[in-house]
């Protein structure tokens, strides 16, 4: 069985704790995310974040910590493949 995945926009947002990502609850349900999500950028770079449901996050975005994004080389508004981490 293949995993459900979706291309979403990564946004740098203040107020997000390092190691965590804020995701819309409906998006989490669609992707089957329970606690961890995997972000794949350009098919090469993989990162794992603890998923937190947030109604204020748009359904097509994942919010991450700006300092952590800079350290990992993730640009604001990047498009990435997001899926549940098993």
N, C-alpha and C positions, 0 to 999 in steps of 0.2 A: 504494500500500500504506500502510495506516495504522500509526502507531507504537503499540507496546504501552505502556500507562500504567497506573498503579495509585495509589489513594489511600492514603497512608501517613502515620503520625504523626511529626512532627518533634520531636526531643527535644534539649534543651540538655545537653551532657555535657562535663565537664572532661576534659582529656586529648586533645581533638580539635584539631588544628592549624587555624588560620584558612584558609579557602578549600578545606577538605577536608570530606568527609562519610563517616562509617562506615556501611556497608550490609551486610546479611547476604548472603553469597555466592550463596545460592539465589535471593534476590530480584534480585540483579544479573543472574543467568543468565536468569531469567524476563523481565526488562525489556530484556535485550540490552545492558546497560551494560558498556562496555569501559574507559573512562577518565573520561568526564564525564557528570554527570547534571544534569537541569534540574528545578527545583522551581517549581511554579506555585501561588500562594496566592490563593484567592478569584477565580481566573480572570483576575487583573489583574497581580499582581506576580510577575515571573520572576527566578529566581536560578540561577546555575550553580556547581556544586561539583565538585571532583576526587573521584571515588568510590574509596574504599578498602574492600576486603572485610574483614569482621570477623565471626568466628563468634559472638562474644559479643553482637552486636547482634540483637535479636529480628527476625523476618521482616517484621513489620508496622511497623517503626520505621526512621528515618534519624537518626543522631546528628550534630549539628553543634556548632561552637564556641559557647559561651554569650555571649562578648563580641561576636562577629560577629553572632549572632542579635539581640542587643540593638540594635546599630548599624543593622541592616536592618529592625528592627521586627517580628521573628518571635517570637511568644510560644511558651513551652514548651508542648508537647502540641498544637500546631497540626496540623490535618489539611491535607495538600497533595497535589496531583497530582504524581507523580514519573515521569519518563521519561528515556530515554537522550538525551543531547545529541549531535547529528550534526554 
